[in-house]
Amino acid sequence: MPKPNKNAATSLVLVVDDDPNLRMLAELQLSMQGFEVIQASNGPEALEMARSKAPDVILLDMMMAGMDGADVLRALHADPLTEGIPVILLSALGGTDDRVKGLEDGAVDWITKPHEPRELIARVGAAARTKARQEQVMLKVGGDIVTRLPVRAAFEERLRLEISRSSRNALPFSIMLIDVDDMSSVNGRLGPSVGDELLRQIAIVLKSVIRTSDEVFRYGGDEFAILLPDIAISAAVQAAERCVEEIATLESAGVPTSVSIGVAQFSAGRTAEEIVSRVEVALLKAQESGGGRVWRADDPRRHGLNPVALSEELTDREWDVLINLSHRRTEHEIARRLGISRGTVRSHKARIRRKLQVSPEIRLTDFVRAHFQDLLHRVPNAAEAGTP
């Protein structure tokens, strides 16, 4: 046996073969050299594992029942999530034409069965090292390994250039900031590999929705940024709403994916820091409003649509009315308790409804009771206000 492969410790290999004995043999030979190995017994299983586990190398048998190796290879290279994974073909067909066909279809190497252990380990190790070098190159040029998108530093540089271009030509441009709602829950429940796959899928959806002149970036963590040249905020908001709708079709363990998006337009005389600050505030308001929505930076509302945030607009007297409503007290009872007229109570209720943005179809008392537990802790002496 050759010496343990020093690059194997961080390399995950997917072995695909419908013969369980050959799968076990390959796993034994590779794992003894430090590779981590997972197995798939057929084509569909291989495609699913390639998407969910993101292996560093795939060792693929050509002659399988049903979906053969050639079909699997084509499917891998047709999927943006798996097209970059190096594939080594295993086959008893060792003719030159067979090898050439496999390499032309996208394989990086070919091993003839029955394989020699040292050759298997050397070729898998070479493929893993090549992939690692490609990832290092991507990092150096500002690319994200998970999504294969340019990263925040690239966004900041592109933003600087776009501001300069916009200032020269008096052309508008807008930016989006996108956050995946409850991403920590996805990672916690399903694991980071599923979370990474979801981020890759979101990146693909974003690129499919926007124009070719727009650019998507991995802004950081579970956030993306999009720069949209020559477009005002109204059109950018429409694009953002399409992004929300399309991303909602993605699921993790049967749960639809929700994103919050802030949108801002560059204004002449502003700095990069100012437009980024404005779009970050817009994103925060979208999140305050429960997520799964778009918020434009020029929206005059000071708070998001979340009742707790909106309640900060209420006056002390409006809080007194709201607390009494939570106890289902009538306008007459509230007027008597607060020493005001029933007409004044109705005026306060109208202002509360407007500030909390309660739909006319919803009874204000029912809305207050539904949300009062969230609001109560913000009100000094609320308990006393509710007692007879």
PEMO-V662958 format. One record per run of one state. SS is the DSSP state (~ for helix, > for strand, _ for the rest). FROM is the first residue (numbers start at 1). TO is the last residue. Records with the same first field share a line. If there is no record, write none. Layout:
SS = FROM-TO  FROM-TO
This chain:
_ = 1-7  11-11  17-19  32-35  41-42  54-56  62-68  79-85  92-95  105-108  113-116  141-142  144-149  170-172  181-182  191-191  210-214  221-222  230-232  248-250  253-254  257-258  266-271  289-293  297-306  314-315  327-330  339-341  356-363  377-381  387-388
~ = 8-10  20-31  43-53  69-78  96-104  117-140  152-169  183-190  192-209  233-247  272-288  307-313  316-326  331-338  342-355  364-376  382-386
> = 12-16  36-40  57-61  86-91  109-112  143-143  150-151  173-180  215-220  223-229  251-252  255-256  259-265  294-296
